[in-house]
């Protein structure tokens, strides 16, 4: 798994969300977080 922003190494980590914990990929260089839930949230925000 490579970061789509900087091409760095991404690690699979557990995150603590607002309502529930989830797993996702985090870039160790730019701290970009990639997760299906986050992607859905971003799409939701664009609609508003
Ligand atoms: Zn990155």
mmCIF file of the protein (N, C-alpha, C, O) and its ligand, coordinates in Angstrom:
data_MODEL
# 
_entry.id   MODEL 
# 
loop_
_entity.id 
_entity.type 
_entity.pdbx_number_of_molecules 
1 polymer     1 
2 non-polymer 1 
# 
_entity_poly.entity_id                      1 
_entity_poly.type                           'polypeptide(L)' 
_entity_poly.nstd_linkage                   no 
_entity_poly.nstd_monomer                   no 
_entity_poly.pdbx_seq_one_letter_code       
;(UNK)(UNK)(UNK)(UNK)(UNK)(UNK)(UNK)(UNK)(UNK)(UNK)(UNK)(UNK)(UNK)(UNK)(UNK)(UNK)
(UNK)(UNK)(UNK)(UNK)(UNK)(UNK)(UNK)(UNK)(UNK)(UNK)(UNK)(UNK)(UNK)(UNK)(UNK)(UNK)
(UNK)(UNK)(UNK)(UNK)(UNK)(UNK)(UNK)(UNK)(UNK)(UNK)(UNK)(UNK)(UNK)(UNK)(UNK)(UNK)
;
_entity_poly.pdbx_seq_one_letter_code_can   XXXXXXXXXXXXXXXXXXXXXXXXXXXXXXXXXXXXXXXXXXXXXXXX 
_entity_poly.pdbx_strand_id                 A 
# 
loop_
_entity_poly_seq.entity_id 
_entity_poly_seq.num 
_entity_poly_seq.mon_id 
_entity_poly_seq.hetero 
1 1  UNK n 
1 2  UNK n 
1 3  UNK n 
1 4  UNK n 
1 5  UNK n 
1 6  UNK n 
1 7  UNK n 
1 8  UNK n 
1 9  UNK n 
1 10 UNK n 
1 11 UNK n 
1 12 UNK n 
1 13 UNK n 
1 14 UNK n 
1 15 UNK n 
1 16 UNK n 
1 17 UNK n 
1 18 UNK n 
1 19 UNK n 
1 20 UNK n 
1 21 UNK n 
1 22 UNK n 
1 23 UNK n 
1 24 UNK n 
1 25 UNK n 
1 26 UNK n 
1 27 UNK n 
1 28 UNK n 
1 29 UNK n 
1 30 UNK n 
1 31 UNK n 
1 32 UNK n 
1 33 UNK n 
1 34 UNK n 
1 35 UNK n 
1 36 UNK n 
1 37 UNK n 
1 38 UNK n 
1 39 UNK n 
1 40 UNK n 
1 41 UNK n 
1 42 UNK n 
1 43 UNK n 
1 44 UNK n 
1 45 UNK n 
1 46 UNK n 
1 47 UNK n 
1 48 UNK n 
# 
loop_
_struct_asym.id 
_struct_asym.entity_id 
A 1 
B 2 
# 
loop_
_chem_comp.id 
_chem_comp.type 
_chem_comp.mon_nstd_flag 
UNK 'L-peptide linking' . 
ZN  non-polymer         . 
# 
_pdbx_entity_nonpoly.entity_id   2 
_pdbx_entity_nonpoly.name        ? 
_pdbx_entity_nonpoly.comp_id     ZN 
# 
_pdbx_nonpoly_scheme.asym_id         B 
_pdbx_nonpoly_scheme.entity_id       2 
_pdbx_nonpoly_scheme.mon_id          ZN 
_pdbx_nonpoly_scheme.ndb_seq_num     1 
_pdbx_nonpoly_scheme.pdb_seq_num     101 
_pdbx_nonpoly_scheme.auth_seq_num    101 
_pdbx_nonpoly_scheme.pdb_mon_id      ZN 
_pdbx_nonpoly_scheme.auth_mon_id     ZN 
_pdbx_nonpoly_scheme.pdb_strand_id   A 
_pdbx_nonpoly_scheme.pdb_ins_code    . 
# 
loop_
_atom_site.group_PDB 
_atom_site.id 
_atom_site.type_symbol 
_atom_site.label_atom_id 
_atom_site.label_alt_id 
_atom_site.label_comp_id 
_atom_site.label_asym_id 
_atom_site.label_entity_id 
_atom_site.label_seq_id 
_atom_site.pdbx_PDB_ins_code 
_atom_site.Cartn_x 
_atom_site.Cartn_y 
_atom_site.Cartn_z 
_atom_site.occupancy 
_atom_site.B_iso_or_equiv 
_atom_site.pdbx_formal_charge 
_atom_site.auth_seq_id 
_atom_site.auth_comp_id 
_atom_site.auth_asym_id 
_atom_site.auth_atom_id 
_atom_site.pdbx_PDB_model_num 
ATOM   1   N  N  . UNK A 1 1  ? 0.846   -1.198 0.000  1.00 0.00 ? 1   UNK A N  1 
ATOM   2   C  CA . UNK A 1 1  ? 0.000   0.000  0.000  1.00 0.00 ? 1   UNK A CA 1 
ATOM   3   C  C  . UNK A 1 1  ? 0.881   1.248  0.000  1.00 0.00 ? 1   UNK A C  1 
ATOM   4   O  O  . UNK A 1 1  ? 1.716   1.430  0.886  1.00 0.00 ? 1   UNK A O  1 
ATOM   5   N  N  . UNK A 1 2  ? 0.681   2.115  -1.016 1.00 0.00 ? 2   UNK A N  1 
ATOM   6   C  CA . UNK A 1 2  ? 1.434   3.360  -1.077 1.00 0.00 ? 2   UNK A CA 1 
ATOM   7   C  C  . UNK A 1 2  ? 0.496   4.550  -0.988 1.00 0.00 ? 2   UNK A C  1 
ATOM   8   O  O  . UNK A 1 2  ? -0.652  4.492  -1.429 1.00 0.00 ? 2   UNK A O  1 
ATOM   9   N  N  . UNK A 1 3  ? 1.001   5.620  -0.414 1.00 0.00 ? 3   UNK A N  1 
ATOM   10  C  CA . UNK A 1 3  ? 0.212   6.842  -0.284 1.00 0.00 ? 3   UNK A CA 1 
ATOM   11  C  C  . UNK A 1 3  ? 0.002   7.459  -1.660 1.00 0.00 ? 3   UNK A C  1 
ATOM   12  O  O  . UNK A 1 3  ? 0.938   7.580  -2.451 1.00 0.00 ? 3   UNK A O  1 
ATOM   13  N  N  . UNK A 1 4  ? -1.248  7.851  -1.935 1.00 0.00 ? 4   UNK A N  1 
ATOM   14  C  CA . UNK A 1 4  ? -1.554  8.440  -3.235 1.00 0.00 ? 4   UNK A CA 1 
ATOM   15  C  C  . UNK A 1 4  ? -1.106  9.888  -3.322 1.00 0.00 ? 4   UNK A C  1 
ATOM   16  O  O  . UNK A 1 4  ? -1.069  10.465 -4.409 1.00 0.00 ? 4   UNK A O  1 
ATOM   17  N  N  . UNK A 1 5  ? -0.762  10.485 -2.168 1.00 0.00 ? 5   UNK A N  1 
ATOM   18  C  CA . UNK A 1 5  ? -0.332  11.887 -2.163 1.00 0.00 ? 5   UNK A CA 1 
ATOM   19  C  C  . UNK A 1 5  ? 1.169   12.018 -2.342 1.00 0.00 ? 5   UNK A C  1 
ATOM   20  O  O  . UNK A 1 5  ? 1.636   12.764 -3.203 1.00 0.00 ? 5   UNK A O  1 
ATOM   21  N  N  . UNK A 1 6  ? 1.941   11.278 -1.514 1.00 0.00 ? 6   UNK A N  1 
ATOM   22  C  CA . UNK A 1 6  ? 3.396   11.441 -1.535 1.00 0.00 ? 6   UNK A CA 1 
ATOM   23  C  C  . UNK A 1 6  ? 4.113   10.160 -1.945 1.00 0.00 ? 6   UNK A C  1 
ATOM   24  O  O  . UNK A 1 6  ? 5.336   10.157 -2.086 1.00 0.00 ? 6   UNK A O  1 
ATOM   25  N  N  . UNK A 1 7  ? 3.360   9.057  -2.142 1.00 0.00 ? 7   UNK A N  1 
ATOM   26  C  CA . UNK A 1 7  ? 3.987   7.812  -2.546 1.00 0.00 ? 7   UNK A CA 1 
ATOM   27  C  C  . UNK A 1 7  ? 4.739   7.136  -1.417 1.00 0.00 ? 7   UNK A C  1 
ATOM   28  O  O  . UNK A 1 7  ? 5.536   6.227  -1.651 1.00 0.00 ? 7   UNK A O  1 
ATOM   29  N  N  . UNK A 1 8  ? 4.487   7.579  -0.187 1.00 0.00 ? 8   UNK A N  1 
ATOM   30  C  CA . UNK A 1 8  ? 5.172   7.020  0.957  1.00 0.00 ? 8   UNK A CA 1 
ATOM   31  C  C  . UNK A 1 8  ? 4.570   5.711  1.420  1.00 0.00 ? 8   UNK A C  1 
ATOM   32  O  O  . UNK A 1 8  ? 3.589   5.224  0.857  1.00 0.00 ? 8   UNK A O  1 
ATOM   33  N  N  . UNK A 1 9  ? 5.167   5.152  2.447  1.00 0.00 ? 9   UNK A N  1 
ATOM   34  C  CA . UNK A 1 9  ? 4.696   3.881  2.985  1.00 0.00 ? 9   UNK A CA 1 
ATOM   35  C  C  . UNK A 1 9  ? 3.496   4.121  3.889  1.00 0.00 ? 9   UNK A C  1 
ATOM   36  O  O  . UNK A 1 9  ? 3.496   5.041  4.706  1.00 0.00 ? 9   UNK A O  1 
ATOM   37  N  N  . UNK A 1 10 ? 2.478   3.290  3.736  1.00 0.00 ? 10  UNK A N  1 
ATOM   38  C  CA . UNK A 1 10 ? 1.302   3.395  4.577  1.00 0.00 ? 10  UNK A CA 1 
ATOM   39  C  C  . UNK A 1 10 ? 1.206   2.177  5.487  1.00 0.00 ? 10  UNK A C  1 
ATOM   40  O  O  . UNK A 1 10 ? 1.533   1.059  5.089  1.00 0.00 ? 10  UNK A O  1 
ATOM   41  N  N  . UNK A 1 11 ? 0.755   2.411  6.707  1.00 0.00 ? 11  UNK A N  1 
ATOM   42  C  CA . UNK A 1 11 ? 0.633   1.332  7.677  1.00 0.00 ? 11  UNK A CA 1 
ATOM   43  C  C  . UNK A 1 11 ? -0.830  1.142  8.034  1.00 0.00 ? 11  UNK A C  1 
ATOM   44  O  O  . UNK A 1 11 ? -1.606  2.096  8.080  1.00 0.00 ? 11  UNK A O  1 
ATOM   45  N  N  . UNK A 1 12 ? -1.196  -0.122 8.287  1.00 0.00 ? 12  UNK A N  1 
ATOM   46  C  CA . UNK A 1 12 ? -2.568  -0.452 8.643  1.00 0.00 ? 12  UNK A CA 1 
ATOM   47  C  C  . UNK A 1 12 ? -2.731  -0.291 10.141 1.00 0.00 ? 12  UNK A C  1 
ATOM   48  O  O  . UNK A 1 12 ? -2.088  -0.994 10.919 1.00 0.00 ? 12  UNK A O  1 
ATOM   49  N  N  . UNK A 1 13 ? -3.589  0.630  10.546 1.00 0.00 ? 13  UNK A N  1 
ATOM   50  C  CA . UNK A 1 13 ? -3.733  0.931  11.962 1.00 0.00 ? 13  UNK A CA 1 
ATOM   51  C  C  . UNK A 1 13 ? -5.187  0.952  12.387 1.00 0.00 ? 13  UNK A C  1 
ATOM   52  O  O  . UNK A 1 13 ? -6.104  1.041  11.571 1.00 0.00 ? 13  UNK A O  1 
ATOM   53  N  N  . UNK A 1 14 ? -5.362  0.868  13.689 1.00 0.00 ? 14  UNK A N  1 
ATOM   54  C  CA . UNK A 1 14 ? -6.704  1.001  14.248 1.00 0.00 ? 14  UNK A CA 1 
ATOM   55  C  C  . UNK A 1 14 ? -6.934  2.452  14.656 1.00 0.00 ? 14  UNK A C  1 
ATOM   56  O  O  . UNK A 1 14 ? -6.102  3.060  15.330 1.00 0.00 ? 14  UNK A O  1 
ATOM   57  N  N  . UNK A 1 15 ? -8.075  2.999  14.239 1.00 0.00 ? 15  UNK A N  1 
ATOM   58  C  CA . UNK A 1 15 ? -8.409  4.370  14.588 1.00 0.00 ? 15  UNK A CA 1 
ATOM   59  C  C  . UNK A 1 15 ? -9.620  4.391  15.510 1.00 0.00 ? 15  UNK A C  1 
ATOM   60  O  O  . UNK A 1 15 ? -10.446 3.478  15.511 1.00 0.00 ? 15  UNK A O  1 
ATOM   61  N  N  . UNK A 1 16 ? -9.697  5.458  16.291 1.00 0.00 ? 16  UNK A N  1 
ATOM   62  C  CA . UNK A 1 16 ? -10.811 5.582  17.220 1.00 0.00 ? 16  UNK A CA 1 
ATOM   63  C  C  . UNK A 1 16 ? -11.766 6.660  16.713 1.00 0.00 ? 16  UNK A C  1 
ATOM   64  O  O  . UNK A 1 16 ? -11.515 7.855  16.865 1.00 0.00 ? 16  UNK A O  1 
ATOM   65  N  N  . UNK A 1 17 ? -12.854 6.215  16.113 1.00 0.00 ? 17  UNK A N  1 
ATOM   66  C  CA . UNK A 1 17 ? -13.808 7.145  15.542 1.00 0.00 ? 17  UNK A CA 1 
ATOM   67  C  C  . UNK A 1 17 ? -14.740 7.711  16.586 1.00 0.00 ? 17  UNK A C  1 
ATOM   68  O  O  . UNK A 1 17 ? -14.631 7.409  17.775 1.00 0.00 ? 17  UNK A O  1 
ATOM   69  N  N  . UNK A 1 18 ? -15.665 8.543  16.118 1.00 0.00 ? 18  UNK A N  1 
ATOM   70  C  CA . UNK A 1 18 ? -16.604 9.190  17.023 1.00 0.00 ? 18  UNK A CA 1 
ATOM   71  C  C  . UNK A 1 18 ? -17.544 8.167  17.660 1.00 0.00 ? 18  UNK A C  1 
ATOM   72  O  O  . UNK A 1 18 ? -17.758 8.180  18.872 1.00 0.00 ? 18  UNK A O  1 
ATOM   73  N  N  . UNK A 1 19 ? -18.098 7.289  16.839 1.00 0.00 ? 19  UNK A N  1 
ATOM   74  C  CA . UNK A 1 19 ? -19.072 6.336  17.343 1.00 0.00 ? 19  UNK A CA 1 
ATOM   75  C  C  . UNK A 1 19 ? -18.495 4.924  17.483 1.00 0.00 ? 19  UNK A C  1 
ATOM   76  O  O  . UNK A 1 19 ? -18.938 4.140  18.322 1.00 0.00 ? 19  UNK A O  1 
ATOM   77  N  N  . UNK A 1 20 ? -17.503 4.618  16.651 1.00 0.00 ? 20  UNK A N  1 
ATOM   78  C  CA . UNK A 1 20 ? -16.944 3.272  16.713 1.00 0.00 ? 20  UNK A CA 1 
ATOM   79  C  C  . UNK A 1 20 ? -15.514 3.275  16.190 1.00 0.00 ? 20  UNK A C  1 
ATOM   80  O  O  . UNK A 1 20 ? -15.107 4.153  15.429 1.00 0.00 ? 20  UNK A O  1 
ATOM   81  N  N  . UNK A 1 21 ? -14.770 2.272  16.620 1.00 0.00 ? 21  UNK A N  1 
ATOM   82  C  CA . UNK A 1 21 ? -13.392 2.149  16.147 1.00 0.00 ? 21  UNK A CA 1 
ATOM   83  C  C  . UNK A 1 21 ? -13.382 1.510  14.764 1.00 0.00 ? 21  UNK A C  1 
ATOM   84  O  O  . UNK A 1 21 ? -14.291 0.764  14.398 1.00 0.00 ? 21  UNK A O  1 
ATOM   85  N  N  . UNK A 1 22 ? -12.337 1.819  14.006 1.00 0.00 ? 22  UNK A N  1 
ATOM   86  C  CA . UNK A 1 22 ? -12.247 1.254  12.666 1.00 0.00 ? 22  UNK A CA 1 
ATOM   87  C  C  . UNK A 1 22 ? -10.786 1.119  12.278 1.00 0.00 ? 22  UNK A C  1 
ATOM   88  O  O  . UNK A 1 22 ? -9.905  1.717  12.895 1.00 0.00 ? 22  UNK A O  1 
ATOM   89  N  N  . UNK A 1 23 ? -10.544 0.322  11.244 1.00 0.00 ? 23  UNK A N  1 
ATOM   90  C  CA . UNK A 1 23 ? -9.188  0.137  10.745 1.00 0.00 ? 23  UNK A CA 1 
ATOM   91  C  C  . UNK A 1 23 ? -9.025  0.860  9.416  1.00 0.00 ? 23  UNK A C  1 
ATOM   92  O  O  . UNK A 1 23 ? -9.952  0.932  8.609  1.00 0.00 ? 23  UNK A O  1 
ATOM   93  N  N  . UNK A 1 24 ? -7.833  1.390  9.208  1.00 0.00 ? 24  UNK A N  1 
ATOM   94  C  CA . UNK A 1 24 ? -7.577  2.095  7.964  1.00 0.00 ? 24  UNK A CA 1 
ATOM   95  C  C  . UNK A 1 24 ? -6.079  2.219  7.721  1.00 0.00 ? 24  UNK A C  1 
ATOM   96  O  O  . UNK A 1 24 ? -5.262  1.774  8.527  1.00 0.00 ? 24  UNK A O  1 
ATOM   97  N  N  . UNK A 1 25 ? -5.741  2.829  6.599  1.00 0.00 ? 25  UNK A N  1 
ATOM   98  C  CA . UNK A 1 25 ? -4.342  3.010  6.235  1.00 0.00 ? 25  UNK A CA 1 
ATOM   99  C  C  . UNK A 1 25 ? -3.905  4.430  6.541  1.00 0.00 ? 25  UNK A C  1 
ATOM   100 O  O  . UNK A 1 25 ? -4.600  5.390  6.206  1.00 0.00 ? 25  UNK A O  1 
ATOM   101 N  N  . UNK A 1 26 ? -2.726  4.562  7.193  1.00 0.00 ? 26  UNK A N  1 
ATOM   102 C  CA . UNK A 1 26 ? -2.183  5.883  7.503  1.00 0.00 ? 26  UNK A CA 1 
ATOM   103 C  C  . UNK A 1 26 ? -0.783  6.007  6.928  1.00 0.00 ? 26  UNK A C  1 
ATOM   104 O  O  . UNK A 1 26 ? 0.048   5.115  7.098  1.00 0.00 ? 26  UNK A O  1 
ATOM   105 N  N  . UNK A 1 27 ? -0.526  7.122  6.245  1.00 0.00 ? 27  UNK A N  1 
ATOM   106 C  CA . UNK A 1 27 ? 0.805   7.376  5.697  1.00 0.00 ? 27  UNK A CA 1 
ATOM   107 C  C  . UNK A 1 27 ? 1.727   7.853  6.812  1.00 0.00 ? 27  UNK A C  1 
ATOM   108 O  O  . UNK A 1 27 ? 1.384   8.771  7.558  1.00 0.00 ? 27  UNK A O  1 
ATOM   109 N  N  . UNK A 1 28 ? 2.906   7.225  6.925  1.00 0.00 ? 28  UNK A N  1 
ATOM   110 C  CA . UNK A 1 28 ? 3.819   7.598  8.004  1.00 0.00 ? 28  UNK A CA 1 
ATOM   111 C  C  . UNK A 1 28 ? 4.592   8.867  7.666  1.00 0.00 ? 28  UNK A C  1 
ATOM   112 O  O  . UNK A 1 28 ? 5.310   9.396  8.514  1.00 0.00 ? 28  UNK A O  1 
ATOM   113 N  N  . UNK A 1 29 ? 4.454   9.366  6.425  1.00 0.00 ? 29  UNK A N  1 
ATOM   114 C  CA . UNK A 1 29 ? 5.182   10.572 6.022  1.00 0.00 ? 29  UNK A CA 1 
ATOM   115 C  C  . UNK A 1 29 ? 4.305   11.818 6.113  1.00 0.00 ? 29  UNK A C  1 
ATOM   116 O  O  . UNK A 1 29 ? 4.703   12.809 6.724  1.00 0.00 ? 29  UNK A O  1 
ATOM   117 N  N  . UNK A 1 30 ? 3.118   11.777 5.511  1.00 0.00 ? 30  UNK A N  1 
ATOM   118 C  CA . UNK A 1 30 ? 2.265   12.975 5.482  1.00 0.00 ? 30  UNK A CA 1 
ATOM   119 C  C  . UNK A 1 30 ? 1.006   12.793 6.323  1.00 0.00 ? 30  UNK A C  1 
ATOM   120 O  O  . UNK A 1 30 ? 0.154   13.680 6.364  1.00 0.00 ? 30  UNK A O  1 
ATOM   121 N  N  . UNK A 1 31 ? 0.882   11.639 7.000  1.00 0.00 ? 31  UNK A N  1 
ATOM   122 C  CA . UNK A 1 31 ? -0.237  11.386 7.905  1.00 0.00 ? 31  UNK A CA 1 
ATOM   123 C  C  . UNK A 1 31 ? -1.583  11.330 7.192  1.00 0.00 ? 31  UNK A C  1 
ATOM   124 O  O  . UNK A 1 31 ? -2.628  11.486 7.823  1.00 0.00 ? 31  UNK A O  1 
ATOM   125 N  N  . UNK A 1 32 ? -1.561  11.109 5.882  1.00 0.00 ? 32  UNK A N  1 
ATOM   126 C  CA . UNK A 1 32 ? -2.817  10.940 5.157  1.00 0.00 ? 32  UNK A CA 1 
ATOM   127 C  C  . UNK A 1 32 ? -3.488  9.652  5.607  1.00 0.00 ? 32  UNK A C  1 
ATOM   128 O  O  . UNK A 1 32 ? -2.831  8.620  5.741  1.00 0.00 ? 32  UNK A O  1 
ATOM   129 N  N  . UNK A 1 33 ? -4.786  9.709  5.838  1.00 0.00 ? 33  UNK A N  1 
ATOM   130 C  CA . UNK A 1 33 ? -5.521  8.534  6.279  1.00 0.00 ? 33  UNK A CA 1 
ATOM   131 C  C  . UNK A 1 33 ? -6.487  8.102  5.187  1.00 0.00 ? 33  UNK A C  1 
ATOM   132 O  O  . UNK A 1 33 ? -7.281  8.905  4.698  1.00 0.00 ? 33  UNK A O  1 
ATOM   133 N  N  . UNK A 1 34 ? -6.419  6.849  4.814  1.00 0.00 ? 34  UNK A N  1 
ATOM   134 C  CA . UNK A 1 34 ? -7.303  6.309  3.785  1.00 0.00 ? 34  UNK A CA 1 
ATOM   135 C  C  . UNK A 1 34 ? -8.169  5.222  4.400  1.00 0.00 ? 34  UNK A C  1 
ATOM   136 O  O  . UNK A 1 34 ? -7.666  4.225  4.919  1.00 0.00 ? 34  UNK A O  1 
ATOM   137 N  N  . UNK A 1 35 ? -9.453  5.425  4.336  1.00 0.00 ? 35  UNK A N  1 
ATOM   138 C  CA . UNK A 1 35 ? -10.377 4.458  4.900  1.00 0.00 ? 35  UNK A CA 1 
ATOM   139 C  C  . UNK A 1 35 ? -11.718 4.590  4.188  1.00 0.00 ? 35  UNK A C  1 
ATOM   140 O  O  . UNK A 1 35 ? -12.089 5.686  3.767  1.00 0.00 ? 35  UNK A O  1 
ATOM   141 N  N  . UNK A 1 36 ? -12.431 3.511  4.053  1.00 0.00 ? 36  UNK A N  1 
ATOM   142 C  CA . UNK A 1 36 ? -13.697 3.540  3.332  1.00 0.00 ? 36  UNK A CA 1 
ATOM   143 C  C  . UNK A 1 36 ? -14.698 4.457  4.022  1.00 0.00 ? 36  UNK A C  1 
ATOM   144 O  O  . UNK A 1 36 ? -15.461 5.164  3.364  1.00 0.00 ? 36  UNK A O  1 
ATOM   145 N  N  . UNK A 1 37 ? -14.689 4.439  5.351  1.00 0.00 ? 37  UNK A N  1 
ATOM   146 C  CA . UNK A 1 37 ? -15.621 5.284  6.097  1.00 0.00 ? 37  UNK A CA 1 
ATOM   147 C  C  . UNK A 1 37 ? -15.288 6.757  5.886  1.00 0.00 ? 37  UNK A C  1 
ATOM   148 O  O  . UNK A 1 37 ? -16.185 7.576  5.688  1.00 0.00 ? 37  UNK A O  1 
ATOM   149 N  N  . UNK A 1 38 ? -14.005 7.094  5.927  1.00 0.00 ? 38  UNK A N  1 
ATOM   150 C  CA . UNK A 1 38 ? -13.588 8.476  5.730  1.00 0.00 ? 38  UNK A CA 1 
ATOM   151 C  C  . UNK A 1 38 ? -13.940 8.938  4.320  1.00 0.00 ? 38  UNK A C  1 
ATOM   152 O  O  . UNK A 1 38 ? -14.373 10.072 4.117  1.00 0.00 ? 38  UNK A O  1 
ATOM   153 N  N  . UNK A 1 39 ? -13.753 8.059  3.361  1.00 0.00 ? 39  UNK A N  1 
ATOM   154 C  CA . UNK A 1 39 ? -14.086 8.402  1.983  1.00 0.00 ? 39  UNK A CA 1 
ATOM   155 C  C  . UNK A 1 39 ? -15.571 8.714  1.860  1.00 0.00 ? 39  UNK A C  1 
ATOM   156 O  O  . UNK A 1 39 ? -15.953 9.651  1.159  1.00 0.00 ? 39  UNK A O  1 
ATOM   157 N  N  . UNK A 1 40 ? -16.399 7.944  2.530  1.00 0.00 ? 40  UNK A N  1 
ATOM   158 C  CA . UNK A 1 40 ? -17.839 8.184  2.496  1.00 0.00 ? 40  UNK A CA 1 
ATOM   159 C  C  . UNK A 1 40 ? -18.181 9.504  3.182  1.00 0.00 ? 40  UNK A C  1 
ATOM   160 O  O  . UNK A 1 40 ? -19.044 10.247 2.714  1.00 0.00 ? 40  UNK A O  1 
ATOM   161 N  N  . UNK A 1 41 ? -17.504 9.789  4.289  1.00 0.00 ? 41  UNK A N  1 
ATOM   162 C  CA . UNK A 1 41 ? -17.755 11.037 5.000  1.00 0.00 ? 41  UNK A CA 1 
ATOM   163 C  C  . UNK A 1 41 ? -17.398 12.241 4.140  1.00 0.00 ? 41  UNK A C  1 
ATOM   164 O  O  . UNK A 1 41 ? -18.100 13.251 4.163  1.00 0.00 ? 41  UNK A O  1 
ATOM   165 N  N  . UNK A 1 42 ? -16.305 12.138 3.379  1.00 0.00 ? 42  UNK A N  1 
ATOM   166 C  CA . UNK A 1 42 ? -15.899 13.244 2.515  1.00 0.00 ? 42  UNK A CA 1 
ATOM   167 C  C  . UNK A 1 42 ? -16.941 13.476 1.438  1.00 0.00 ? 42  UNK A C  1 
ATOM   168 O  O  . UNK A 1 42 ? -17.231 14.618 1.081  1.00 0.00 ? 42  UNK A O  1 
ATOM   169 N  N  . UNK A 1 43 ? -17.505 12.390 0.920  1.00 0.00 ? 43  UNK A N  1 
ATOM   170 C  CA . UNK A 1 43 ? -18.536 12.540 -0.096 1.00 0.00 ? 43  UNK A CA 1 
ATOM   171 C  C  . UNK A 1 43 ? -19.775 13.192 0.502  1.00 0.00 ? 43  UNK A C  1 
ATOM   172 O  O  . UNK A 1 43 ? -20.443 13.991 -0.154 1.00 0.00 ? 43  UNK A O  1 
ATOM   173 N  N  . UNK A 1 44 ? -20.081 12.846 1.754  1.00 0.00 ? 44  UNK A N  1 
ATOM   174 C  CA . UNK A 1 44 ? -21.232 13.435 2.428  1.00 0.00 ? 44  UNK A CA 1 
ATOM   175 C  C  . UNK A 1 44 ? -21.037 14.943 2.600  1.00 0.00 ? 44  UNK A C  1 
ATOM   176 O  O  . UNK A 1 44 ? -21.965 15.729 2.406  1.00 0.00 ? 44  UNK A O  1 
ATOM   177 N  N  . UNK A 1 45 ? -19.809 15.332 2.971  1.00 0.00 ? 45  UNK A N  1 
ATOM   178 C  CA . UNK A 1 45 ? -19.540 16.754 3.209  1.00 0.00 ? 45  UNK A CA 1 
ATOM   179 C  C  . UNK A 1 45 ? -19.630 17.557 1.919  1.00 0.00 ? 45  UNK A C  1 
ATOM   180 O  O  . UNK A 1 45 ? -20.030 18.721 1.936  1.00 0.00 ? 45  UNK A O  1 
ATOM   181 N  N  . UNK A 1 46 ? -19.257 16.939 0.802  1.00 0.00 ? 46  UNK A N  1 
ATOM   182 C  CA . UNK A 1 46 ? -19.305 17.659 -0.472 1.00 0.00 ? 46  UNK A CA 1 
ATOM   183 C  C  . UNK A 1 46 ? -20.742 18.000 -0.861 1.00 0.00 ? 46  UNK A C  1 
ATOM   184 O  O  . UNK A 1 46 ? -21.002 19.003 -1.526 1.00 0.00 ? 46  UNK A O  1 
ATOM   185 N  N  . UNK A 1 47 ? -21.674 17.136 -0.429 1.00 0.00 ? 47  UNK A N  1 
ATOM   186 C  CA . UNK A 1 47 ? -23.066 17.359 -0.797 1.00 0.00 ? 47  UNK A CA 1 
ATOM   187 C  C  . UNK A 1 47 ? -23.639 18.572 -0.068 1.00 0.00 ? 47  UNK A C  1 
ATOM   188 O  O  . UNK A 1 47 ? -24.524 19.258 -0.580 1.00 0.00 ? 47  UNK A O  1 
ATOM   189 N  N  . UNK A 1 48 ? -23.115 18.829 1.148  1.00 0.00 ? 48  UNK A N  1 
ATOM   190 C  CA . UNK A 1 48 ? -23.695 19.906 1.948  1.00 0.00 ? 48  UNK A CA 1 
ATOM   191 C  C  . UNK A 1 48 ? -23.198 21.287 1.549  1.00 0.00 ? 48  UNK A C  1 
ATOM   192 O  O  . UNK A 1 48 ? -23.606 22.285 2.142  1.00 0.00 ? 48  UNK A O  1 
HETATM 193 ZN ZN . ZN  B 2 .  ? 1.713   10.391 2.208  1.00 0.00 ? 101 ZN  A ZN 1 
# 
